[in-house]
């Protein structure tokens, strides 16, 4: 049994395909016979929807193009395995399929839920004495996985967000004679890493956001009002960054208040108002100046045209490490990124027990959140800056990025 | 009198500073003594808020950085001059200031309103027999100026929008097993050029948007419903592009319906719902599938990190041409971009009478809008594709684009 199978799961990122390339290249280098890709993760595998990666990645040029293509090349899924103690039927099916395809190593690239899948497959495999090895490769723009210094996908999203923050501030300040408040809404329901990344815009040519609100600290609307009022005394153009997940002390998301204030619309559907939209309406009412809500939406997680080369490389290396471990007979692990040295930044790839990872969420340390919860410290900047270094520009064709697409 | 003054006006773009660089470089090459930049356009000039460009652009390196910096370096304004037939006081003030600073050539970089400024100054100047020459350089991402094949700023915005459309489609299709409808909202109140640019995403590796709605054609909600229903029979993941300015046959903007359906919120403020948000709510109600509204917001007009090199060059050339004409004693003109040859694309810079430009809006030709107003033709692609060619990547510093900022 020398075959490998690899899947991608959860939300997309700019570099999840670089991890896939790492898995494929190392598996072939280690003599794997076939490397199968699951279509739409474990969900497709259960229907034997697979692709032989040799047939679609048969040249260095195609592998390079894969590394520069955003989102999950193999397709994704959100599929939660049942508890193997309670429901064994699905596991029996999975292991019979793994046997049928002579799989030695099973690699899953994803976030928290994906590591939960690796954990359960590992536990079930050990229970039945299976020799198959299960190893995860980390992926999430949210940067919230435990046991790793950071996650592949975060650096590229952070780089795009910080660059767009600089560009949006340039855009706003052209009307420097009028008072304006722009509010950017960034992904991150519980973890504020990506919203904190807007602070990377700070520098000699940019003030960065005036206020930054992360979900790690409860949001107080009146304290916010006071801070905005004080800032407007000093400057005309405010840029504020908020995480979509900010909530008040009672745990109610700010965007839920937006929702509560609205009637159901013509379709009987309660529209989910964005946090930024809610807060700009508040500011317009309170301060009477021009406001604008900017939601980065999915753009922030798929902007591979401006990916971090550091991130692309580390994604590749973590895929490489995962399959190397699995083909060496190790199981129940996730590849991790370890900061071996601060300055100059050195990243080493490690391995951690997946039992310590699944269902744990790593948040921004509270001591990095300053100014009564409205800024981030230089410690955060020192942490994040190395992760956005280097540009991975796309393969271009006819003026646009070219992507590798699985038909 | 050998001095030049230049201002920037209206909404920002990725390349308006490249036009400014063109004005500066040509003015110096033609022996201009001083080149003044108005801060915040004519509004700042009236308060004598100016900068001597030699003091801030004194090296090739700084000029290069200016060309790669988005939004208006000098600041902008939205200031409409009165009718010179009715109110001469302001014109007397402007011309006395122009005399004070020994201005021979007045260059204004902007869109429709800016050309209105050039027109009025020209007319007043001719009435009083002033030798000062007034020439405009075109700028608008909206691409809606008359007498020019296209406008500087459009190509870069179109390139970013088309690239993000490709990336967002990659992002959406990872969940290919579920039905999803994503709706992107693009700038353009009356002209659909930028929304049409999403069609550039079409190619061997991308289907492009399934439906594209421009403001040039009235939008019919029930016809839209029928098209979406028919598409969902054939495929799972729909991507739809709409202009913020789409309206129904009665002329009511679709986003106004969103507004009408909502109660005022907690602040007594009627929130302006986006067109995309309204239509995703409609689709969710009608089809019960996952939807997502993506508003490009200001990101689309300031994304200089992925500008079109063709656009950056043409912006520079149009600034160059404008000041060359003015210093040669010509007045009442705007530099224009002329398509001298289709394939290969050749652009020549011309001049047109500003009286034919101000207050005229150039829309997408109706014959380029197909499929009952839900797609654009290959004629549009042939028109727009040359304008997004080449990448003007930013000057990078510490992982982020570096900008030139006027203190």
Boltz contact constraints between the chains, C-beta under 6 A:
constraints:
  - contact:
      token1: [A, 12]
      token2: [B, 171]
      max_distance: 6.0
  - contact:
      token1: [A, 12]
      token2: [B, 174]
      max_distance: 6.0
  - contact:
      token1: [A, 40]
      token2: [B, 177]
      max_distance: 6.0
  - contact:
      token1: [A, 70]
      token2: [B, 167]
      max_distance: 6.0
  - contact:
      token1: [A, 70]
      token2: [B, 170]
      max_distance: 6.0
  - contact:
      token1: [A, 71]
      token2: [B, 170]
      max_distance: 6.0
  - contact:
      token1: [A, 71]
      token2: [B, 171]
      max_distance: 6.0
  - contact:
      token1: [A, 71]
      token2: [B, 174]
      max_distance: 6.0
  - contact:
      token1: [A, 72]
      token2: [B, 174]
      max_distance: 6.0
  - contact:
      token1: [A, 75]
      token2: [B, 174]
      max_distance: 6.0
  - contact:
      token1: [A, 75]
      token2: [B, 176]
      max_distance: 6.0
  - contact:
      token1: [A, 76]
      token2: [B, 174]
      max_distance: 6.0
  - contact:
      token1: [A, 162]
      token2: [B, 400]
      max_distance: 6.0
  - contact:
      token1: [A, 163]
      token2: [B, 305]
      max_distance: 6.0
  - contact:
      token1: [A, 163]
      token2: [B, 400]
      max_distance: 6.0
  - contact:
      token1: [A, 163]
      token2: [B, 401]
      max_distance: 6.0
  - contact:
      token1: [A, 164]
      token2: [B, 299]
      max_distance: 6.0
  - contact:
      token1: [A, 167]
      token2: [B, 70]
      max_distance: 6.0
  - contact:
      token1: [A, 167]
      token2: [B, 302]
      max_distance: 6.0
  - contact:
      token1: [A, 168]
      token2: [B, 298]
      max_distance: 6.0
  - contact:
      token1: [A, 170]
      token2: [B, 70]
      max_distance: 6.0
  - contact:
      token1: [A, 170]
      token2: [B, 71]
      max_distance: 6.0
  - contact:
      token1: [A, 171]
      token2: [B, 12]
      max_distance: 6.0
  - contact:
      token1: [A, 171]
      token2: [B, 71]
      max_distance: 6.0
  - contact:
      token1: [A, 171]
      token2: [B, 298]
      max_distance: 6.0
  - contact:
      token1: [A, 171]
      token2: [B, 302]
      max_distance: 6.0
  - contact:
      token1: [A, 174]
      token2: [B, 12]
      max_distance: 6.0
  - contact:
      token1: [A, 174]
      token2: [B, 71]
      max_distance: 6.0
  - contact:
      token1: [A, 174]
      token2: [B, 72]
      max_distance: 6.0
  - contact:
      token1: [A, 174]
      token2: [B, 75]
      max_distance: 6.0
  - contact:
      token1: [A, 174]
      token2: [B, 76]
      max_distance: 6.0
  - contact:
      token1: [A, 176]
      token2: [B, 75]
      max_distance: 6.0
  - contact:
      token1: [A, 177]
      token2: [B, 40]
      max_distance: 6.0
  - contact:
      token1: [A, 205]
      token2: [B, 403]
      max_distance: 6.0
  - contact:
      token1: [A, 205]
      token2: [B, 405]
      max_distance: 6.0
  - contact:
      token1: [A, 261]
      token2: [B, 265]
      max_distance: 6.0
  - contact:
      token1: [A, 261]
      token2: [B, 266]
      max_distance: 6.0
  - contact:
      token1: [A, 262]
      token2: [B, 262]
      max_distance: 6.0
  - contact:
      token1: [A, 263]
      token2: [B, 263]
      max_distance: 6.0
  - contact:
      token1: [A, 265]
      token2: [B, 261]
      max_distance: 6.0
  - contact:
      token1: [A, 265]
      token2: [B, 281]
      max_distance: 6.0
  - contact:
      token1: [A, 266]
      token2: [B, 261]
      max_distance: 6.0
  - contact:
      token1: [A, 267]
      token2: [B, 281]
      max_distance: 6.0
  - contact:
      token1: [A, 267]
      token2: [B, 282]
      max_distance: 6.0
  - contact:
      token1: [A, 267]
      token2: [B, 285]
      max_distance: 6.0
  - contact:
      token1: [A, 269]
      token2: [B, 281]
      max_distance: 6.0
  - contact:
      token1: [A, 269]
      token2: [B, 284]
      max_distance: 6.0
  - contact:
      token1: [A, 269]
      token2: [B, 285]
      max_distance: 6.0
  - contact:
      token1: [A, 271]
      token2: [B, 281]
      max_distance: 6.0
  - contact:
      token1: [A, 281]
      token2: [B, 265]
      max_distance: 6.0
  - contact:
      token1: [A, 281]
      token2: [B, 267]
      max_distance: 6.0
  - contact:
      token1: [A, 281]
      token2: [B, 269]
      max_distance: 6.0
  - contact:
      token1: [A, 281]
      token2: [B, 271]
      max_distance: 6.0
  - contact:
      token1: [A, 282]
      token2: [B, 267]
      max_distance: 6.0
  - contact:
      token1: [A, 284]
      token2: [B, 269]
      max_distance: 6.0
  - contact:
      token1: [A, 285]
      token2: [B, 267]
      max_distance: 6.0
  - contact:
      token1: [A, 285]
      token2: [B, 269]
      max_distance: 6.0
  - contact:
      token1: [A, 294]
      token2: [B, 297]
      max_distance: 6.0
  - contact:
      token1: [A, 295]
      token2: [B, 295]
      max_distance: 6.0
  - contact:
      token1: [A, 297]
      token2: [B, 294]
      max_distance: 6.0
  - contact:
      token1: [A, 298]
      token2: [B, 168]
      max_distance: 6.0
  - contact:
      token1: [A, 298]
      token2: [B, 171]
      max_distance: 6.0
  - contact:
      token1: [A, 299]
      token2: [B, 164]
      max_distance: 6.0
  - contact:
      token1: [A, 302]
      token2: [B, 167]
      max_distance: 6.0
  - contact:
      token1: [A, 302]
      token2: [B, 171]
      max_distance: 6.0
  - contact:
      token1: [A, 305]
      token2: [B, 163]
      max_distance: 6.0
  - contact:
      token1: [A, 305]
      token2: [B, 306]
      max_distance: 6.0
  - contact:
      token1: [A, 306]
      token2: [B, 305]
      max_distance: 6.0
  - contact:
      token1: [A, 388]
      token2: [B, 399]
      max_distance: 6.0
  - contact:
      token1: [A, 389]
      token2: [B, 399]
      max_distance: 6.0
  - contact:
      token1: [A, 399]
      token2: [B, 388]
      max_distance: 6.0
  - contact:
      token1: [A, 399]
      token2: [B, 389]
      max_distance: 6.0
  - contact:
      token1: [A, 400]
      token2: [B, 162]
      max_distance: 6.0
  - contact:
      token1: [A, 400]
      token2: [B, 163]
      max_distance: 6.0
  - contact:
      token1: [A, 401]
      token2: [B, 163]
      max_distance: 6.0
  - contact:
      token1: [A, 403]
      token2: [B, 205]
      max_distance: 6.0
  - contact:
      token1: [A, 405]
      token2: [B, 205]
      max_distance: 6.0
